[in-house]
Amino acid sequence: MTAQPTKDAPRGLAAHWPLAAFTVAAVLVPILLSGNRYLAFVAGMTLLHILWATGMNLLYGYTGLMPLMFAGLAGISAYFVVNLTSMGWSFWLALPVGTLAASIAGTILGLPSLRLKGFYFTLCSLVIQTVITLGFVYFASITNGDTGISQIPPPSIPGGGELTGLGYEIVIAVMAVIGIAVLMLIVRSSFGRRLAAIREDDGLAETLGINVTYQKLAAFFIGSLYAGVGGALYAPYIGFISPRSFDVLISMNIWLMVAFGGRGTIWGPVFGAMLLAPIPFLLQDYYTVKDILYGVLIIAVTILMPGGLASGFKRKAPKAEIAKDAPSRQLDQRSAA
Amino acid sequence: MSNANLIILFSTLSTGLILGAIFALVAAGVTIVYGSIWMPNAANGQFFVLAALFGWTMTVGWGLNPWIAALLVIGVSVPLSYILEILLIRRFYDVPNRNISYFVLSLGITQILAGIYAITYGRWSDQFQLPPLVNGITLIGPFPIANNRLMVLAIAIALLAALFILLRYHRYGRALRAVFQNRDAATLRGVNVKAIYSLSFILGNAVIFAGGVLFALAYSFDLTVAWTMAITAFAIMIIGGPGSVLGALVVGMVFGFTQAIVSIFASPTIAAFSYLGAMLLILLFKPSGVFAR
């Protein structure tokens, strides 16, 4: 489907059936698996990773930045939520606060992307991720250091009772669906096309009159929202967080889901997460095999797209429908004005 | 200054020198590889630990003499690097912007090696200690220092000096610097760029392996050293200027002393924070590094 992001793009049911199908599947799978608590939990974790991968996709796939501090941002949100709820806050109040904290942190930590490109930004984000992980270990009064925080209570439901099991999976599923829908909206908007222009060539985007600074920071703010919501939901769902839950390997794995599935497409990263996220849980007995397997996949992805990591879509032109469209549209607007 | 303070000062100095020399070796290895093939090797810490673990297996496991083991470990790195170069590294030589591909690739290697260590060595022990190269203690004035650590320091400094002379005065070193400055011009002047690439990858890794085995001979180590070393070597490379071996040597020594001093007065985490902060500032304001020409 070479959708032109113009008026003749398919609208209505035809454009939205994948989202509708995904919504049904996301809600149905946990329900069907609810007989086996463990498999339902794996489904819930997969949905959570779909949410994360979608956020990473906005930054890596559509804006061309590779933020290796993504898991760290999720961790900031998770620690906020755990500490606020232990102080007596409602989870439903702590979730937006933690998410906002992750977003603000993400926007500030995204500032280096204005000066650094490609490898240098990725290295910088790796350093930031390492600092965040060290911070989680070092400020033990808040985070309980390397030991981590266990027995995180499940969120309470306003009407009474606790959100656990199937209910929790449905909430995650709804969040994943909202996340994908928001990304679809962004990609179709002029904001999304400006991001794609920045991804292809931010110098050119600047000369076309796009405020690169503002767009990049906005992308970081929104992308970090995904990390934040995911982190906030992660902590009470799994019941245990530690600095290792949000270290650089987790960031790499989320990146791998995006790159493996196909960056810059809505559904590629979703499939990437579906395939890769359940592996560590299904291989519980051979837990470290996961590291080796993910490492091999990272190398495979890198070999299969040697130029693709840095410069996007030059080798896969057909998928770059938005990228090709954005500059010409911008040019048209300028010449018409 | 009281006697106790003097002893602390002296032990800080000796630790700083040994750590600094090892940091400088590893960072030089990383920067040689980056300077030639443009590969930011994030797996350097895993290579470092691999060398240490090989050394441990050979001495403690097989009962080899530590001198022979150290030489064998460095020798083994050559075929291993060459195989890796043929399998993975060579494919990217002509890719523009290959540094990010290499970076991700080396993170993948990091993950594989970390997984392998966790399955194998991680099950046996969490602290590894090698037998000393030489026994006994030397008194320098009133201060005792193990002969073993003095020997490690001497070897590390000798290796650094040899490396520096090789890169400065030997034909290979001149060719390497020419390739770093301008690959096309070097080709026109008759430098076999691909051969220089292979050689540099092997040399850089051999230097990292030497650093790893020397570290294992001087101190006991665990598997978490890998990531700390990787980040430290990167910080040294970025601050010293990517591709600048002189920068790696100077900044490596500075980092060694910082680590030794800060670890006494505060926690090692503070030292790590300060490296990373310095690296971020350099990245943002002078990405070519302090020693870049």
HADDOCK unambig.tbl for C-alpha pairs under 7 A between the chains (distance, minus, plus):
assign (segid A and resid 112 and name CA) (segid B and resid 284 and name CA) 6.77 0.50 0.50
assign (segid A and resid 115 and name CA) (segid B and resid 284 and name CA) 6.83 0.50 0.50
assign (segid A and resid 118 and name CA) (segid B and resid 100 and name CA) 6.56 0.50 0.50
assign (segid A and resid 119 and name CA) (segid B and resid 99 and name CA) 6.27 0.50 0.50
assign (segid A and resid 119 and name CA) (segid B and resid 100 and name CA) 4.65 0.50 0.50
assign (segid A and resid 124 and name CA) (segid B and resid 280 and name CA) 6.58 0.50 0.50
assign (segid A and resid 127 and name CA) (segid B and resid 276 and name CA) 6.42 0.50 0.50
assign (segid A and resid 131 and name CA) (segid B and resid 273 and name CA) 6.69 0.50 0.50
assign (segid A and resid 288 and name CA) (segid B and resid 115 and name CA) 5.37 0.50 0.50
assign (segid A and resid 288 and name CA) (segid B and resid 118 and name CA) 6.83 0.50 0.50
assign (segid A and resid 288 and name CA) (segid B and resid 119 and name CA) 6.64 0.50 0.50
assign (segid A and resid 289 and name CA) (segid B and resid 115 and name CA) 6.59 0.50 0.50
assign (segid A and resid 291 and name CA) (segid B and resid 111 and name CA) 5.60 0.50 0.50
assign (segid A and resid 291 and name CA) (segid B and resid 112 and name CA) 5.95 0.50 0.50
assign (segid A and resid 291 and name CA) (segid B and resid 115 and name CA) 5.12 0.50 0.50
assign (segid A and resid 292 and name CA) (segid B and resid 111 and name CA) 6.22 0.50 0.50
assign (segid A and resid 292 and name CA) (segid B and resid 112 and name CA) 4.15 0.50 0.50
assign (segid A and resid 292 and name CA) (segid B and resid 115 and name CA) 5.35 0.50 0.50
assign (segid A and resid 295 and name CA) (segid B and resid 108 and name CA) 4.18 0.50 0.50
assign (segid A and resid 295 and name CA) (segid B and resid 109 and name CA) 6.12 0.50 0.50
assign (segid A and resid 295 and name CA) (segid B and resid 111 and name CA) 5.06 0.50 0.50
assign (segid A and resid 295 and name CA) (segid B and resid 112 and name CA) 4.94 0.50 0.50
assign (segid A and resid 296 and name CA) (segid B and resid 108 and name CA) 6.57 0.50 0.50
assign (segid A and resid 296 and name CA) (segid B and resid 112 and name CA) 6.88 0.50 0.50
assign (segid A and resid 298 and name CA) (segid B and resid 105 and name CA) 6.74 0.50 0.50
assign (segid A and resid 298 and name CA) (segid B and resid 108 and name CA) 5.25 0.50 0.50
assign (segid A and resid 299 and name CA) (segid B and resid 105 and name CA) 5.26 0.50 0.50
assign (segid A and resid 299 and name CA) (segid B and resid 108 and name CA) 5.65 0.50 0.50
assign (segid A and resid 302 and name CA) (segid B and resid 101 and name CA) 6.12 0.50 0.50
assign (segid A and resid 302 and name CA) (segid B and resid 105 and name CA) 6.27 0.50 0.50
assign (segid A and resid 306 and name CA) (segid B and resid 92 and name CA) 6.79 0.50 0.50
assign (segid A and resid 306 and name CA) (segid B and resid 95 and name CA) 6.76 0.50 0.50
assign (segid A and resid 306 and name CA) (segid B and resid 101 and name CA) 6.27 0.50 0.50
assign (segid A and resid 307 and name CA) (segid B and resid 95 and name CA) 6.16 0.50 0.50
assign (segid A and resid 307 and name CA) (segid B and resid 96 and name CA) 6.80 0.50 0.50
assign (segid A and resid 309 and name CA) (segid B and resid 100 and name CA) 6.73 0.50 0.50
assign (segid A and resid 309 and name CA) (segid B and resid 101 and name CA) 6.05 0.50 0.50
assign (segid A and resid 310 and name CA) (segid B and resid 97 and name CA) 6.23 0.50 0.50
assign (segid A and resid 310 and name CA) (segid B and resid 100 and name CA) 6.29 0.50 0.50
